[in-house]
């Protein structure tokens, strides 16, 4: 463990982590440096002496004989893949020391469906969650008795869930089975300053990211002391917009006080994109919410707010690694950092998510841990659904459901493996009984596939289609679904869509062969 401690302390002392740890005088001497005491934050958090702690009373004690690895997932909300560039501590602790999956996607890029995928390892046609709300969406659709939490708990792990849960998880909602540490936010999860954790632990005039971090660190200490392998989900809110009580509605993501004055002299990447404020030639499916007017100053302001809000998550990642090191668990823990979905900020005149373009589909995904190659990248097209299969594989845990994803453990540990050539992607629609009761595909909107070269989708209810040839059109500016020379291409991708939108288990990971190119 000594070399891990030295590495973390060197980062602390060179300012990559926020100060407050001490012991820097001997950091270059080769002597064992002084370390933070257990529970000491590696990052200065906002607030006074009150600290959020996790309820760890249900943890099961072990005897230390189970040597399986710990697994920690750090999840952000609505984070674009390119926003990882604005998190220097996470880059130093994870990207430089782990494997970065550069083509990771959220195959159903909306909060609740994505979170249901992360709990079940299944697509929405199998787990039942197609949207954030209504008859076909929300927390009530999740079968909580059979999730990754119950699998790991039943097979010898301590488990923990902290932070944002599925949409519709209320103050009086029941405790989900399988989780020894259960600390989700209830009610409105995106106020940032006024929030509740399960059990009606209410915080006002505070900052949610720091409290999630403190509960995460508290859980790590207790889980490490229990001498049993653990699975821990740490679910952050940033950089999601703030949903306030009252008439204010949605506003920009607020920063922690210590980051409010952060100066940003960079032009937002979306503004520099070739697709920014440009309409797609050939149009987009009718249900796609295209903006007619976009004010660049507002986009810049929104992006800067997102970056500032992510700085506290960056602090939290640094604090997590320091806690794992201090607990003696750093060398036996896999940490994965990812987001529930991406976010459009004006490209193709689109905003937000729940659309099947690169900015909404792509998410950051980095792994560190035992035997994970350091400072490497992989372009394997993995998804959040695959992440569940991989986490189970790393822990030696057998899912109690037919998961739709495939484990990429071999790639994660530096090897190679066969992989599917086509991935299912889809979006849902809020079900309105009076308006939608006669629809064939209730609760669905676009369903399609993504390959190495193409992105294809069809509105299953009105037939609108979208096809981007990313080899010739990397900015996805031309919808060629109706172009005569792409007729064979579109037909084959539509055939694959029909197969995969009904898939379950291994059938979701098929190899179809070469897609006919344009004539």
For each residue, the residues with C-beta under 8 A, 3 or more apart:
1: 4 5 325 328 330 331
2: 5 6 32
3: 6 7
4: 1 7 8 325 330 331
5: 1 2 8 9 32 33 35 325
6: 2 3 9 10 27 32 33
7: 3 4 10 11
8: 4 5 11 12 17 321 322 325 330
9: 5 6 12 13 21 23 24 27 33 35
10: 6 7 13 14 27 28
11: 7 8 14 16 17 89 92 93 318
12: 8 9 16 17 19 21 23 24 42 322
13: 9 10 23 24 27
14: 10 11
15: 19
16: 11 12 88 89 92 318
17: 8 11 12 21 42 43 89 318 322
18: 42 43 44 315 318
19: 12 15 44
20: 36 40 41 42 43 44
21: 9 12 17 24 35 36 40 42 322
22: 34 36
23: 9 12 13 26 27 33 34 35
24: 9 12 13 21 27 33
25:
26: 23 29 31 32 33 34
27: 6 9 10 13 23 24 33
28: 10
29: 26
30:
31: 26
32: 2 5 6 26
33: 5 6 9 23 24 26 27
34: 22 23 26
35: 5 9 21 23 325 326
36: 20 21 22 40 41 42 322 326
37: 40
38: 221 326 327
39: 217 218 221
40: 20 21 36 37 326
41: 20 36 44 45 213 214 217 319
42: 12 17 18 20 21 36 318 319 321 322 323
43: 17 18 20 213 315 316 318 319
44: 18 19 20 41 258
45: 41 210 213 214 256 315
46: 206 207 210 256 257 258 312
47: 50 206 207 210
48:
49:
50: 47
51: 214
52: 197 201 203 210 211 212 214 215 218
53: 214 215 218
54: 160 162 181 183 215 216 218 219 222
55: 58 181 182 183 199
56: 59 180 181 218 219 222 223
57:
58: 55 180 181 182
59: 56 158 180 181 222 223 226 228
60: 158 180 226 228
61: 226 227 228
62: 65 66 226 227 228 229
63: 227
64: 227
65: 62
66: 62 156 228 229
67: 229 332
68: 156 157 229 395 396
69: 229 332 333 334 369 370 394 395
70: 223 229 230 231 232 324 329 332 333 334
71: 230 231 232 333 334 335 336 391 394 395
72: 220 231 232 233 234 320 324 333 334 335 336
73: 118 232 233 234 335 336 337 338 387 391
74: 234 236 313 316 317 320 335 336 337 338
75: 118 163 164 233 234 235 236 338 339 340
76: 79 236 238 239 310 313 337 338 339 340 364
77: 111 164 190 235 236 237 238 239 240 339 340
78: 111 239 240 241 339 340 341 342 343 352 353
79: 76 83 84 238 239 310 339 342 343 363 364
80: 83 339 342 343 345 359 362
81: 84 104 342 362 363 364
82: 85 269
83: 79 80 86 87 239 306 307 310 364
84: 79 81 87 90 91 95 364 366
85: 82 91
86: 83 307 310 311
87: 83 84 90 91 310 311 313 314 317
88: 16 91 92 314
89: 11 16 17 92 93 314 315 317 318
90: 84 87 93 94 95 313 314 317 318 337 366
91: 84 85 87 88 94 95 96
92: 11 16 88 89 95 96 97
93: 11 89 90 96 97 317 318 321 368
94: 90 91 97 98 317 335 337 366 367 368
95: 84 90 91 92 98 100 366 375
96: 91 92 93 374 375
97: 92 93 94 368 374 375
98: 94 95 335 366 367 368 369 372 373 374 375 376
99: 366 367 368 372 373 376 377 378 411 412
100: 95 365 366 376 377 378
101: 104 365 366 367 377 378 379 380 382
102: 377 378 379
103: 362 379 380 381 382
104: 81 101 338 362 363 364 365 381 382 383 384
105: 109 361 362 363 381 382 383 384 423 425 450
106: 109 114 339 340 341 342 360 361 362 363 383 384
107: 117 123 361 383 384 385 423 424 425 426 450
108: 113 114 117 123 124 341 425 426 427 428
109: 105 106 114 341 342 353 354 355 356 360 361 427
110: 113 114 131 132 341 353 354 427 428
111: 77 78 114 115 132 166 167 340 341 353
112: 115 116 129 131 132 133 137 138 139 166 167 168
113: 108 110 116 117 124 129 130 131 132 137 428
114: 106 108 109 110 111 117 118 340 341 384
115: 111 112 118 119 164 165 166 340
116: 112 113 119 120 122 124 127 128 129 141 142 166
117: 107 108 113 114 120 121 122 123 124 127 384 385 388
118: 73 75 114 115 148 233 340 384 387 388
119: 115 116 127 142 144 147 148 149 166 388
120: 116 117 126 127 142 143 146 147 148 388 401 403
121: 117 148 385 388 389 392 399 401 403 404 405
122: 116 117 126 127 385 401 402 403 404 504
123: 107 108 117 126 127 385 404 424 426 503 508
124: 108 113 116 117 127 128 129 130 426 428
125: 501 502 503 504
126: 120 122 123 402 404 504
127: 116 117 119 120 122 123 124 141 142 143
128: 116 124 136 141 142 143
129: 112 113 116 124 136 137 138 141 142 166
130: 113 124 136 137 428 429 443 444
131: 110 112 113 134 136 137 138 428 429 430 431 443
132: 110 111 112 113 137 138 167 168 430
133: 112 137 138 167 168 430
134: 131 137 138 430 431 432 443
135: 431 433 442 443
136: 128 129 130 131 141 428 431 442 443
137: 112 113 129 130 131 132 133 134 141 167 428 430 431 443
138: 112 129 131 132 133 134 141 166 167 168
139: 112 142 165 166 167 168 169 173
140: 168
141: 116 127 128 129 136 137 138
142: 116 119 120 127 128 129 139 147 166
143: 120 127 128 146 147
144: 119 147 176 177 178
145: 150 177
146: 120 143 150 151 400 401
147: 119 120 142 143 144 150 151 176 177 178
148: 118 119 120 121 151 152 231 388 391 392 399
149: 119 152 153 159 161 176 177 178 179 231
150: 145 146 147 153 154 177 178 400
151: 146 147 148 154 155 178 392 397 398 399 400
152: 148 149 155 156 157 159 178 231 392 395 397
153: 149 150 157 158 159 178 179 180
154: 150 151 178 400
155: 151 152 395 396 397 398
156: 66 68 152 228 229
157: 68 152 153 228 229 230 231 395 397
158: 59 60 153 180 181 223 226 228 229 230 231
159: 149 152 153 178 179 180 181 230 231 232
160: 54 179 180 181 182 183 219 223 230 231 232 233
161: 149 165 176 179 181 182 183 184 232 233 235
162: 54 181 183 184 212 215 216 219 232 233 234 235
163: 75 183 184 185 212 215 216 233 234 235 236 237
164: 75 77 115 184 185 189 190 235 236 237
165: 115 139 161 169 184 185 186 189 235
166: 111 112 115 116 119 129 138 139 142 169
167: 111 112 132 133 137 138 139
168: 112 132 133 138 139 140 173
169: 139 165 166 173 184 185 186 189
170: 173 186 187
171: 186 187 196 200
172:
173: 139 168 169 170 186
174:
175: 179 182 198
176: 144 147 149 161 179 182 184
177: 144 145 147 149 150
178: 144 147 149 150 151 152 153 154 159
179: 149 153 159 160 161 175 176 182
180: 56 58 59 60 153 158 159 160
181: 54 55 56 58 59 158 159 160 161 162 219 222 223 232
182: 55 58 160 161 175 176 179 198
183: 54 55 160 161 162 163 197 198 215 219
184: 161 162 163 164 165 169 176 197 198 235
185: 163 164 165 169 189 195 196 197 198 208 237
186: 165 169 170 171 173 189 196 197 198 200
187: 170 171 195 196
188: 191 195 243 245
189: 164 165 169 185 186 195 237
190: 77 164 237 240 241 242 243
191: 188 194 195 208 242 243 244 245
192: 195 207 208 209 237 242 253 254
193: 204 205 206 207 208 254
194: 191 202 203 204 205 206 245
195: 185 187 188 189 191 192 202 203 206 208 211
196: 171 185 186 187 200 201 202 203
197: 52 183 184 185 186 201 203 211 215
198: 175 182 183 184 185 186 201
199: 55
200: 171 186 196
201: 52 196 197 198
202: 194 195 196
203: 52 194 195 196 197 206 208 211
204: 193 194
205: 193 194
206: 46 47 193 194 195 203 210 211
207: 46 47 192 193 210 211 256 257 312
208: 185 191 192 193 195 203 211 212 237
209: 192 212 213 236 237 238 256 309 312 313 316
210: 45 46 47 52 206 207 213 214 256 312 315 316
211: 52 195 197 203 206 207 208 214 215
212: 52 162 163 208 209 215 216 234 235 236 237 316
213: 41 43 45 209 210 216 217 234 312 315 316 319 320
214: 41 45 51 52 53 210 211 217 218
215: 52 53 54 162 163 183 197 211 212 218 219
216: 54 162 163 212 213 219 220 232 234 316 320 323
217: 39 41 213 214 220 221 319 320 323
218: 39 52 53 54 56 214 215 221 222
219: 54 56 160 162 181 183 215 216 222 223 232
220: 72 216 217 223 224 232 320 323 324 327 329
221: 38 39 217 218 224 225 323 327
222: 54 56 59 181 218 219 225 226
223: 56 59 70 158 160 181 219 220 226 228 230 232
224: 220 221 230 324 327 328 329
225: 221 222 327
226: 59 60 61 62 158 222 223 230
227: 61 62 63 64
228: 59 60 61 62 66 156 157 158 223
229: 62 66 67 68 69 70 156 157 158 395
230: 70 71 157 158 159 160 223 224 226
231: 70 71 72 148 149 152 157 158 159 160 391 395
232: 70 71 72 73 159 160 161 162 181 216 219 220 223
233: 72 73 75 118 160 161 162 163
234: 72 73 74 75 162 163 212 213 216 316 320
235: 75 77 161 162 163 164 165 184 212
236: 74 75 76 77 163 164 209 212 313 316
237: 77 163 164 185 189 190 192 208 209 212 240
238: 76 77 79 209 253 306 309 310 312 313
239: 76 77 78 79 83 253 305 306 307 309 310 343
240: 77 78 190 237 253
241: 78 190 250 251 252 253
242: 190 191 192 250 251 252 253 254
243: 188 190 191 249 250
244: 191 248 249 250 251
245: 188 191 194 248
246:
247:
248: 244 245 251
249: 243 244
250: 241 242 243 244
251: 241 242 244 248 254
252: 241 242 301 302 305 306
253: 192 238 239 240 241 242 305 306 308 309
254: 192 193 242 251 305 309
255: 259 260 262 305 308 309 311 312
256: 45 46 207 209 210 259 260 311 312 315
257: 46 207 260
258: 44 46
259: 255 256 262 308 309 311 312
260: 255 256 257 308
261:
262: 255 259 307 308 311
263:
264: 304 307 308
265:
266:
267: 271 272 300
268: 271 272 299 300 303 304 345
269: 82 272 273 303
270: 273 276 299 303 344 345 346 347 359
271: 267 268 276 296 299 300 303 346
272: 267 268 269 276
273: 269 270 276 347 475
274: 278 475 477
275: 278 347 348 475 476 477
276: 270 271 272 273 346 347
277: 294 296 346 349
278: 274 275 348 349 477
279: 283 290 348 349
280: 283 284 348 476 477 478 479
281: 477 478 479
282: 478 479 480 481 482 483
283: 279 280 479
284: 280 288 290 348 350 466 479
285: 288 446 457 459 462 464 465 466
286: 459 462 464
287: 429 445 446 459 462 464
288: 284 285 350 355 446
289: 350 351 352 355
290: 279 284 348 349 350
291: 294 346 349 350 351
292: 349
293:
294: 277 291 298 299 346 349
295: 298 299
296: 271 277 299 300 346
297: 300 301
298: 294 295 301 302
299: 268 270 271 294 295 296 302 303 345 346
300: 267 268 271 296 297 303 304
301: 252 297 298 304 305
302: 252 298 299 305 306 345
303: 268 269 270 271 299 300 306 307 345
304: 264 268 300 301 307 308
305: 239 252 253 254 255 301 302 308 309
306: 83 238 239 252 253 302 303 309 310
307: 83 86 239 262 264 303 304 310 311
308: 253 255 259 260 262 264 304 305 311
309: 209 238 239 253 254 255 259 305 306 312 313
310: 76 79 83 86 87 238 239 306 307 313 314
311: 86 87 255 256 259 262 307 308 314 315
312: 46 207 209 210 213 238 255 256 259 309 315 316
313: 74 76 87 90 209 236 238 309 310 316 317
314: 87 88 89 90 310 311 317 318
315: 18 43 45 89 210 213 256 311 312 318 319
316: 43 74 209 210 212 213 216 234 236 312 313 319 320
317: 74 87 89 90 93 94 313 314 320 321 337
318: 11 16 17 18 42 43 89 90 93 314 315 321 322
319: 41 42 43 213 217 315 316 322 323
320: 72 74 213 216 217 220 234 316 317 323 324 335
321: 8 42 93 317 318 324 325 330 335
322: 8 12 17 21 36 42 318 319 325 326
323: 42 216 217 220 221 319 320 326 327
324: 70 72 220 224 320 321 327 329 330 333 335
325: 1 4 5 8 35 321 322 328 329 330
326: 35 36 38 40 322 323
327: 38 220 221 224 225 323 324
328: 1 224 325
329: 70 220 224 324 325 332 333
330: 1 4 8 321 324 325 333
331: 1 4 370
332: 67 69 70 329 370
333: 69 70 71 72 324 329 330 369
334: 69 70 71 72 367 368 369 370 372 391 394
335: 71 72 73 74 94 98 320 321 324 367 368 369
336: 71 72 73 74 365 366 367 387 391
337: 73 74 76 90 94 317 364 365 366
338: 73 74 75 76 104 363 364 365 366 384 387
339: 75 76 77 78 79 80 106 342 363 364
340: 75 76 77 78 106 111 114 115 118 363 384
341: 78 106 108 109 110 111 114 353 360 361 363
342: 78 79 80 81 106 109 339 353 358 359 360 361 362 363
343: 78 79 80 239 352 353 359 360
344: 270 347 348 350 351 352 353 355 357 359 360
345: 80 268 270 299 302 303 351 359
346: 270 271 276 277 291 294 296 299 349 350 351
347: 270 273 275 276 344 350 357 359 475
348: 275 278 279 280 284 290 344 357 476 477
349: 277 278 279 290 291 292 294 346
350: 284 288 289 290 291 344 346 347 355 357 359 360
351: 289 291 344 345 346
352: 78 289 343 344 355 360
353: 78 109 110 111 341 342 343 344 360
354: 109 110 360 427 428 445
355: 109 288 289 344 350 352 360 427 446
356: 109 360 361 425 426 427 446 448 450 455 457 466
357: 344 347 348 350 360 361 455 468 476
358: 342 361 362 455 470 476
359: 80 270 342 343 344 345 347 350 362
360: 106 109 341 342 343 344 350 352 353 354 355 356 357
361: 105 106 107 109 341 342 356 357 358 425 450 455
362: 80 81 103 104 105 106 342 358 359
363: 79 81 104 105 106 338 339 340 341 342 384
364: 76 79 81 83 84 104 337 338 339
365: 100 101 104 336 337 338 382 387
366: 84 90 94 95 98 99 100 101 336 337 338
367: 94 98 99 101 334 335 336 372 412
368: 93 94 97 98 99 334 335 372
369: 69 98 333 334 335 372 394
370: 69 331 332 334
371: 413 414
372: 98 99 334 367 368 369 412 413 414
373: 98 99 376 413 414
374: 96 97 98
375: 95 96 97 98
376: 98 99 100 373 414
377: 99 100 101 102
378: 99 100 101 102 411
379: 101 102 103
380: 101 103 408 411 419
381: 103 104 105 419 423 450 452
382: 101 103 104 105 365 386 387 390 408
383: 104 105 106 107 386 387 405 423
384: 104 105 106 107 114 117 118 338 340 363 387 388 405
385: 107 117 121 122 123 388 389 403 404 405 508
386: 382 383 389 390 405 406 407 408
387: 73 118 336 338 365 382 383 384 390 391 405
388: 117 118 119 120 121 148 384 385 391 392 399 403 405
389: 121 385 386 392 393 399 403 405 406 407
390: 382 386 387 393 394 405 407 408 409 412
391: 71 73 148 231 334 336 387 388 394 395
392: 121 148 151 152 388 389 395 397 398 399 403 407
393: 389 390 396 407 409
394: 69 71 334 369 390 391 409 412
395: 68 69 71 152 155 157 229 231 391 392
396: 68 155 393
397: 151 152 155 157 392
398: 151 155 392
399: 121 148 151 388 389 392 402 403
400: 146 150 151 154
401: 120 121 122 146
402: 122 126 399 504 505
403: 120 121 122 385 388 389 392 399 505
404: 121 122 123 126 385 503 504 505 508 509
405: 121 383 384 385 386 387 388 389 390 508 509
406: 386 389 419 420 509
407: 386 389 390 392 393 410
408: 380 382 386 390 411 412 417 419
409: 390 393 394 412 413
410: 407 413 415 416 417
411: 99 378 380 408 414 415 416 417
412: 99 367 372 390 394 408 409
413: 371 372 373 409 410
414: 371 372 373 376 411
415: 410 411
416: 410 411
417: 408 410 411
418: 511
419: 380 381 406 408
420: 406 423 509 510 511
421: 451 452 511 512 513
422: 449 450 451 496 500 510 511 512
423: 105 107 381 383 420 449 450 451
424: 107 123 447 448 449 497 500 501 503 508
425: 105 107 108 356 361 447 448 449 450 455 457
426: 107 108 123 124 356 444 445 446 447 448 457 501
427: 108 109 110 354 355 356 444 445 446 447
428: 108 110 113 124 130 131 136 137 354 443 444 445
429: 130 131 287 436 443 444 445
430: 131 132 133 134 137
431: 131 134 135 136 137 436 442 443
432: 134 435 436
433: 135 436 437
434: 437
435: 432
436: 429 431 432 433 439 442
437: 433 434 442
438:
439: 436 442 461
440: 460 461
441: 444 447 460 461
442: 135 136 431 436 437 439
443: 130 131 134 135 136 137 428 429 431
444: 130 426 427 428 429 441 447 460 461
445: 287 354 426 427 428 429 459 460 461
446: 285 287 288 355 356 426 427 457 458 459 460 466
447: 424 425 426 427 441 444 457 458 460 497 501
448: 356 424 425 426 455 456 457 458 466 493 497
449: 422 423 424 425 454 456 457 493 496 497 500
450: 105 107 356 361 381 422 423 425 454 455 456
451: 421 422 423 454 493 515
452: 381 421
453: 469 470 471 515
454: 449 450 451 467 468 469 470 489 493 515
455: 356 357 358 361 425 448 450 466 467 468 470 476
456: 448 449 450 465 466 467 468 481 490 493 494 497
457: 285 356 425 426 446 447 448 449 465 466 497
458: 446 447 448 463 464 465 466 494 497
459: 285 286 287 445 446 462 463 464 465
460: 440 441 444 445 446 447 501
461: 439 440 441 444 445
462: 285 286 287 459
463: 458 459
464: 285 286 287 458 459
465: 285 456 457 458 459 479 481 482 490 494
466: 284 285 356 446 448 455 456 457 458 479 481
467: 454 455 456 479 480 481 486 489 490 493
468: 357 454 455 456 473 476 478 479 480
469: 453 454 472 473 478 480 486 489 518
470: 358 453 454 455 473 474 476
471: 453 474
472: 469
473: 468 469 470 476 477 478 480
474: 470 471
475: 273 274 275 347
476: 275 280 348 357 358 455 468 470 473
477: 274 275 278 280 281 348 473
478: 280 281 282 468 469 473
479: 280 281 282 283 284 465 466 467 468 482
480: 282 467 468 469 473 483 485 486 490 518
481: 282 456 465 466 467 486 490
482: 282 465 479
483: 282 480 486 487 518
484: 487 519
485: 480 518 519
486: 467 469 480 481 483 489 490 518
487: 483 484 490 491 519
488: 491 492 516 519
489: 454 467 469 486 492 493 515 516 517 518
490: 456 465 467 480 481 486 487 493 494
491: 487 488 494 495
492: 488 489 495 496 512 515 516
493: 448 449 451 454 456 467 489 490 496 497 515
494: 456 458 465 490 491 497 498
495: 491 492 498 499
496: 422 449 492 493 499 500 512
497: 424 447 448 449 456 457 458 493 494 500 501
498: 494 495 501 502
499: 495 496 502 503 507 510
500: 422 424 449 496 497 503 508 510
501: 125 424 426 447 460 497 498
502: 125 498 499
503: 123 125 404 424 499 500 507 508 510
504: 122 125 126 402 404 507 508
505: 402 403 404 508
506: 509
507: 499 503 504 510
508: 123 385 404 405 424 500 503 504 505
509: 404 405 406 420 506
510: 420 422 499 500 503 507
511: 418 420 421 422
512: 421 422 492 496 515
513: 421
514:
515: 451 453 454 489 492 493 512
516: 488 489 492
517: 489
518: 469 480 483 485 486 489
519: 484 485 487 488
